[in-house]
């Protein structure tokens, strides 16, 4: 079986979608699937068609209903093969993307729709009732990141790490506002931000704010190969997104490396974090500050939670199992496998 995975972005600032597509592409051969990646930002439509004519996949797998779904629909029509769509977040939670006519048409024509967690599947059916019988829930997989060169940091610092591309949905400005009172109370607090500028105006605002705050360090876009060292150096990893498509890669990677996580209480984060058991969720700035204050007072609490989170994701978020689940969906679409029951 040969498939082509369609990813909207492969160059520029690191995004969760490309991390997911690269991981799945790498592990699908272990599940008996030959996988090719088709990056839309590097190829024209004619080049995409020519590449697929050479590869001859049996089906197309689009990541993001708005950015990749319509292209997958057109390419699948030209090749006479089926396609499926994985919902990744903004294609469900951003009304402008979700309700676009091209998104609606792509969803209607897809042989199957996958998403990362049951909460997201239920939300999906609310907006697209006709897809109910075509949904497969496949949790994200993860492996600990390599740490080639550990970072040096002061022993008396408490480092909160926020890996997030700079765009409004990631809530970076809100994090600065929420933590500012704690930075005055605890001089040891540091906030490290890592992420490329996806929204130039928002990135400008974040940059101006960070430049005025001695306790904030803005790193910009960081290559995947260096992220492991940043996670290892952190006492706490944050996710402040206003919505998540389920099981954010940054949280999965942090937990796989035994780093405690604190995330905004939204459905995507609830699909991964069990409050007080695998990490923490917060619903307000006061709740966020209370939890960070507790960790500042007793870092051992964070270390214990980090180990619990690591055990949780390594047991439940295997990339090998993830690849096998996708292979089952592919087989079902092509008529060669029983329905997925996981």
C-alpha distance (Angstrom), angle and dihedral (degrees) to the residues before:
residue distance angle dihedral
X1 . . .
X2 3.79 . .
X3 3.80 125.2 .
X4 3.80 136.0 175.9
X5 3.81 118.6 -138.4
X6 3.79 112.1 -148.9
X7 3.80 115.4 -149.1
X8 3.81 122.2 -178.3
X9 3.82 97.0 -150.2
X10 3.79 130.9 32.5
X11 3.81 102.8 148.6
X12 3.79 132.4 51.5
X13 3.83 123.6 33.5
X14 3.80 114.8 8.2
X15 3.82 113.2 -99.5
X16 3.77 131.9 -172.8
X17 3.80 93.2 -115.7
X18 3.80 95.2 62.5
X19 3.81 90.8 46.8
X20 3.80 89.6 53.6
X21 3.81 94.8 45.3
X22 3.79 93.8 48.1
X23 3.79 92.2 49.6
X24 3.80 94.4 48.5
X25 3.81 92.4 44.6
X26 3.80 89.8 52.6
X27 3.81 95.1 50.6
X28 3.81 102.2 38.3
X29 3.84 93.4 83.3
X30 3.81 88.0 63.3
X31 3.82 86.4 59.5
X32 3.80 92.5 50.5
X33 3.81 97.1 -98.1
X34 3.79 125.3 124.8
X35 3.80 105.0 -143.7
X36 3.79 131.0 -166.1
X37 3.79 125.0 -173.7
X38 3.80 119.0 -133.6
X39 3.85 110.6 -163.9
X40 3.79 110.4 -161.2
X41 3.80 95.1 -160.4
X42 3.81 93.7 62.4
X43 3.82 102.4 42.1
X44 3.78 134.9 57.1
X45 3.80 118.4 -131.2
X46 3.82 89.6 -101.9
X47 3.82 90.5 51.3
X48 3.80 90.2 48.3
X49 3.79 91.2 52.4
X50 3.81 92.3 46.7
X51 3.81 91.8 50.2
X52 3.79 92.4 49.4
X53 3.82 90.6 47.3
X54 3.82 87.2 59.3
X55 3.81 96.2 42.2
X56 3.82 96.0 42.2
X57 3.83 98.0 -158.8
X58 3.78 119.3 -167.0
X59 3.80 92.2 -136.6
X60 3.79 142.7 3.3
X61 3.80 125.5 -124.6
X62 3.82 115.4 -158.6
X63 3.80 122.8 -163.1
X64 3.84 111.2 -150.4
X65 3.79 119.1 23.6
X66 3.81 95.8 -132.7
X67 3.80 103.1 37.5
X68 3.82 98.4 37.0
X69 3.81 107.4 13.7
X70 3.83 98.8 78.3
X71 3.81 91.8 46.5
X72 3.80 90.6 49.4
X73 3.79 89.8 49.9
X74 3.81 92.8 52.8
X75 3.82 94.9 43.5
X76 3.80 91.5 46.6
X77 3.81 89.7 51.6
X78 3.81 91.3 51.9
X79 3.81 92.5 47.8
X80 3.79 96.2 39.8
X81 3.81 93.7 -126.6
X82 3.84 134.3 119.4
X83 3.78 126.3 -102.7
X84 3.78 136.2 -159.1
X85 3.79 132.3 -158.3
X86 3.80 131.5 -139.9
X87 3.81 114.0 -152.2
X88 3.80 109.1 -137.7
X89 3.81 107.0 178.3
X90 3.78 120.8 -86.1
X91 3.81 90.4 53.8
X92 3.81 86.8 66.4
X93 3.80 104.5 29.9
X94 3.81 101.5 38.8
X95 3.84 106.6 77.0
X96 3.81 92.9 -155.9
X97 3.80 91.1 58.5
X98 3.80 98.1 33.9
X99 3.80 95.8 49.9
X100 3.80 97.6 41.6
X101 3.82 110.9 123.5
X102 3.80 91.1 -125.5
X103 3.81 90.2 55.1
X104 3.81 91.3 49.4
X105 3.80 92.0 50.1
X106 3.79 93.1 47.2
X107 3.81 91.9 49.7
X108 3.80 91.5 48.4
X109 3.80 92.4 53.4
X110 3.81 99.4 43.5
X111 3.80 117.0 111.2
X112 3.80 90.1 -145.3
X113 3.81 139.1 3.6
X114 3.80 121.5 -148.4
X115 3.79 129.9 -168.0
X116 3.77 135.4 174.1
X117 3.79 104.9 -111.5
X118 3.84 143.1 13.0
X119 3.81 93.0 -108.9
X120 3.77 89.6 58.7
X121 3.81 91.1 46.1
X122 3.80 90.9 55.6
X123 3.79 91.0 49.2
X124 3.79 89.4 48.2
X125 3.79 92.5 56.7
X126 3.81 90.4 51.0
X127 3.79 90.2 62.5
X128 3.81 99.7 29.4
X129 3.83 106.9 31.7
X130 3.79 93.0 170.5
X131 3.83 93.1 65.0
X132 3.82 95.4 61.1
X133 3.80 94.3 105.4
X134 3.80 93.6 45.7
X135 3.84 100.7 53.7
X136 3.80 124.1 113.3
X137 3.81 120.1 -176.2
X138 3.81 111.8 -143.9
X139 3.82 117.3 174.2
X140 3.77 117.4 -139.1
X141 3.78 119.7 -101.9
X142 3.79 128.2 -138.0
X143 3.77 143.2 -171.5
X144 3.82 126.5 -166.5
X145 3.79 111.5 -93.3
X146 3.80 121.0 -115.7
X147 3.79 116.9 -101.9
X148 3.79 106.8 -152.3
X149 3.78 98.5 164.4
X150 3.83 120.5 17.4
X151 3.79 114.5 -138.3
X152 3.78 122.5 -118.5
X153 3.79 116.0 -124.4
X154 3.77 136.2 166.0
X155 3.79 112.9 -91.7
X156 3.80 93.0 -134.1
X157 3.82 95.1 53.6
X158 3.79 125.9 100.2
X159 3.81 107.2 -147.8
X160 3.79 120.2 -156.6
X161 3.81 109.7 -169.6
X162 3.81 122.6 -155.6
X163 3.83 112.7 -173.6
X164 3.80 106.2 -170.2
X165 3.78 137.7 133.3
X166 3.78 108.5 -115.7
X167 3.80 107.5 -101.5
X168 3.81 130.0 115.8
X169 3.80 97.2 -101.2
X170 3.82 90.6 64.1
X171 3.79 93.0 66.8
X172 3.80 96.9 -137.8
X173 3.82 95.0 146.7
X174 3.80 89.6 49.0
X175 3.81 89.3 53.3
X176 3.80 91.2 52.6
X177 3.80 90.7 50.9
X178 3.80 93.4 46.2
X179 3.81 95.6 49.0
X180 3.81 98.6 40.6
X181 3.85 94.6 88.2
X182 3.81 90.3 49.7
X183 3.81 91.4 51.1
X184 3.80 88.4 59.1
X185 3.80 91.3 47.0
X186 3.82 95.4 44.6
X187 3.84 114.6 35.5
X188 3.82 88.6 -170.8
X189 3.82 93.1 67.5
X190 3.80 117.2 109.2
X191 3.81 127.7 178.6
X192 3.80 116.6 -155.9
X193 3.82 117.0 -165.1
X194 3.81 122.0 -163.7
X195 3.78 123.1 -179.8
X196 3.78 143.7 99.5
X197 3.80 126.1 -102.8
X198 3.80 106.3 -96.4
X199 3.82 92.3 158.5
X200 3.84 108.4 39.6
X201 3.81 95.6 -160.3
X202 3.80 93.0 48.0
X203 3.81 90.3 45.8
X204 3.80 89.2 52.5
X205 3.81 90.9 53.0
X206 3.81 91.9 48.3
X207 3.80 91.3 47.2
X208 3.80 93.4 51.1
X209 3.78 91.8 47.7
X210 3.80 93.8 46.8
X211 3.81 91.9 49.3
X212 3.82 89.3 61.3
X213 3.81 95.8 48.4
X214 3.80 116.3 76.7
X215 3.82 91.6 -164.4
X216 3.84 93.7 57.7
X217 3.80 124.8 81.4
X218 3.81 118.8 -168.1
X219 3.81 111.6 -160.2
X220 3.80 101.8 175.9
X221 3.80 122.1 -146.3
X222 3.82 112.2 -7.4
X223 3.82 123.3 -161.4
X224 3.80 114.5 -115.2
X225 3.83 90.1 -116.5
X226 3.81 91.0 64.2
X227 3.79 98.7 44.4
X228 3.80 94.3 84.7
X229 3.80 91.1 65.2
X230 3.81 91.2 51.1
X231 3.79 92.4 51.2
X232 3.79 91.2 48.0
X233 3.81 91.9 51.9
X234 3.82 93.4 50.9
X235 3.79 126.1 97.7
X236 3.81 90.6 -163.9
X237 3.82 134.6 12.6
X238 3.81 118.4 -147.4
X239 3.79 134.3 -154.9
X240 3.81 111.9 -171.8
X241 3.82 98.8 168.2
X242 3.79 118.5 146.3
X243 3.82 87.7 -140.6
X244 3.79 135.8 5.9
X245 3.79 130.9 -164.6
X246 3.78 90.0 -133.0
X247 3.80 132.1 -75.7
X248 3.80 100.9 20.7
X249 3.80 112.1 -139.8
X250 3.80 91.3 -131.6
X251 3.81 91.9 57.6
X252 3.80 92.6 44.3
X253 3.79 91.2 51.0
X254 3.79 92.9 46.4
X255 3.80 92.5 49.4
X256 3.80 92.4 46.3
X257 3.82 87.0 57.7
X258 3.82 93.2 49.5
X259 3.79 94.7 -107.7
X260 3.83 115.3 145.8
X261 3.80 113.9 -119.1
X262 3.80 133.3 -149.3
X263 3.80 116.4 -170.3
X264 3.78 139.6 174.9
X265 3.80 111.0 -95.5
X266 3.82 99.7 -108.2
X267 3.79 127.4 135.0
X268 3.80 96.3 -101.5
X269 3.80 92.0 53.2
X270 3.80 92.3 44.2
X271 3.80 88.1 59.1
X272 3.81 89.2 66.0
X273 3.80 108.8 23.5
X274 3.79 122.7 66.9
X275 3.79 102.6 -160.7
X276 3.79 111.3 -115.2
X277 3.82 92.2 0.9
X278 3.82 107.5 63.5
X279 3.81 99.8 6.0
X280 3.78 139.2 -41.0
X281 3.80 136.2 -77.9
X282 3.80 125.7 -157.1
X283 3.78 129.9 -162.6
X284 3.80 101.1 -173.1
X285 3.80 141.0 23.5
X286 3.80 89.9 -104.1
X287 3.80 91.3 54.2
X288 3.80 90.5 48.6
X289 3.80 92.3 51.1
X290 3.81 92.6 46.3
X291 3.80 92.1 54.3
X292 3.80 94.4 44.7
X293 3.81 90.4 46.9
X294 3.82 90.0 55.0
X295 3.79 90.9 52.0
X296 3.79 92.3 46.9
X297 3.79 88.4 53.7
X298 3.81 94.2 46.8
X299 3.84 116.1 16.5
X300 3.82 89.8 -180.0
X301 3.82 87.9 74.6
X302 3.79 88.8 61.4
X303 3.78 92.9 47.9
X304 3.80 91.5 53.9
X305 3.80 91.7 48.3
X306 3.79 90.3 48.4
X307 3.79 90.9 58.1
X308 3.80 91.6 48.4
X309 3.79 90.7 50.6
X310 3.79 91.8 49.0
X311 3.79 92.7 52.2
X312 3.80 89.9 48.6
X313 3.80 98.2 52.7
X314 3.79 97.0 38.3
X315 3.79 89.1 54.4
X316 3.82 97.9 43.3
X317 3.81 106.6 25.2
X318 3.79 105.6 57.4
X319 3.84 113.1 160.5
X320 3.81 88.3 -148.3
X321 3.80 91.3 57.3
X322 3.81 89.5 44.9
X323 3.82 90.8 55.0
X324 3.80 92.3 47.4
X325 3.80 90.5 52.3
X326 3.78 91.7 52.7
X327 3.79 89.8 47.8
X328 3.81 88.7 54.1
X329 3.81 90.6 52.4
X330 3.80 91.1 48.4
X331 3.77 90.3 50.8
X332 3.78 91.8 48.8
X333 3.82 91.6 50.9
X334 3.79 90.0 50.3
X335 3.80 92.6 45.5
X336 3.78 97.3 -110.7
X337 3.80 106.0 103.1
X338 3.82 138.2 50.2
X339 3.82 120.2 -107.1
X340 3.79 116.7 -72.5
X341 3.82 110.8 -103.4
X342 3.79 102.1 -177.4
